[in-house]
Amino acid sequence: MDFDEVVKKRKMVREYQRNRQVPTEVINKLLKNAHRSPSAGHMQVQEFIIVIDPITKKKLCQASLGQSQVEDASVLIVWVDYLKKIQDFMKNCM
């Protein structure tokens, strides 16, 4: 499948089955592929945090301006970028 097909077939999901568990193997595969994503200077300035704790998901829901899907999903993968590393890299490029 080429990129145009992937983009045309993608869809956004905003409703989740709270009790449906995502197998660890699926989460690991997602993380493995996410770590393969390219980054400027191969800095890999991102970190992925797996969240399944209901209290933490509730707090993240509040922090995301009440987007209920954040709390409803059985698992969250939070993508964290390290802005300081990016800024340092950009300074060195100039």
VENPE-V708810 format. One record per residue. N is the residue number from 0. RES is the residue in three letters. PSI is psi in radians with two decimals (NA if undefined). OMEGA is omega in whole degrees, 0 to 359 (none if undefined). NEAR is the number of other ideal C-beta (glycine too) atoms within 12 Angstrom. Layout:
{{N,RES,PSI,OMEGA,NEAR} {N,RES,PSI,OMEGA,NEAR}}
//
This chain:
{{0,MET,2.29,180,9} {1,ASP,2.99,187,8} {2,PHE,-0.73,180,9} {3,ASP,-0.72,179,9} {4,GLU,-0.73,179,9} {5,VAL,-0.82,182,10} {6,VAL,-0.73,181,10} {7,LYS,-0.54,184,10} {8,LYS,-0.18,183,10} {9,ARG,2.70,176,11} {10,LYS,2.73,180,9} {11,MET,2.33,179,6} {12,VAL,2.25,180,10} {13,ARG,0.02,178,11} {14,GLU,2.31,185,12} {15,TYR,2.72,174,20} {16,GLN,1.80,186,13} {17,ARG,-0.67,186,17} {18,ASN,-0.05,180,11} {19,ARG,2.02,182,13} {20,GLN,2.47,176,15} {21,VAL,2.13,181,23} {22,PRO,2.49,179,12} {23,THR,-0.64,181,13} {24,GLU,-0.64,180,11} {25,VAL,-0.77,178,17} {26,ILE,-0.77,179,22} {27,ASN,-0.68,179,17} {28,LYS,-0.74,177,15} {29,LEU,-0.79,180,21} {30,LEU,-0.72,179,23} {31,LYS,-0.77,180,13} {32,ASN,-0.62,178,13} {33,ALA,-0.65,178,22} {34,HIS,-0.32,178,19} {35,ARG,-0.15,183,13} {36,SER,2.49,183,18} {37,PRO,2.68,174,12} {38,SER,2.67,181,17} {39,ALA,2.25,179,18} {40,GLY,0.29,183,14} {41,HIS,0.75,183,12} {42,MET,-0.48,182,21} {43,GLN,1.10,184,20} {44,VAL,0.22,182,23} {45,GLN,2.74,175,23} {46,GLU,2.58,181,16} {47,PHE,2.25,181,22} {48,ILE,2.19,179,20} {49,ILE,2.23,181,24} {50,VAL,2.12,175,27} {51,ILE,-0.23,181,21} {52,ASP,2.17,182,16} {53,PRO,-0.63,180,19} {54,ILE,-0.74,178,12} {55,THR,-0.72,178,19} {56,LYS,-0.67,178,29} {57,LYS,-0.76,179,19} {58,LYS,-0.72,178,17} {59,LEU,-0.60,176,27} {60,CYS,-0.80,178,21} {61,GLN,-0.72,180,15} {62,ALA,-0.40,180,16} {63,SER,0.51,177,19} {64,LEU,0.62,174,10} {65,GLY,0.43,178,14} {66,GLN,1.83,189,18} {67,SER,-0.49,181,18} {68,GLN,-0.41,177,21} {69,VAL,-0.68,179,26} {70,GLU,-0.50,185,26} {71,ASP,-0.53,182,24} {72,ALA,2.48,180,29} {73,SER,-0.45,178,24} {74,VAL,2.49,175,32} {75,LEU,2.49,169,31} {76,ILE,1.92,182,27} {77,VAL,2.17,180,24} {78,TRP,2.12,181,18} {79,VAL,2.20,175,17} {80,ASP,2.58,179,20} {81,TYR,1.65,184,16} {82,LEU,-0.66,181,13} {83,LYS,-0.77,179,12} {84,LYS,-0.69,180,21} {85,ILE,-0.78,180,19} {86,GLN,-0.74,178,16} {87,ASP,-0.74,180,16} {88,PHE,-0.78,181,20} {89,MET,-0.67,178,15} {90,LYS,-0.72,181,10} {91,ASN,-0.40,180,12} {92,CYS,-0.31,185,11} {93,MET,NA,none,7}}
//
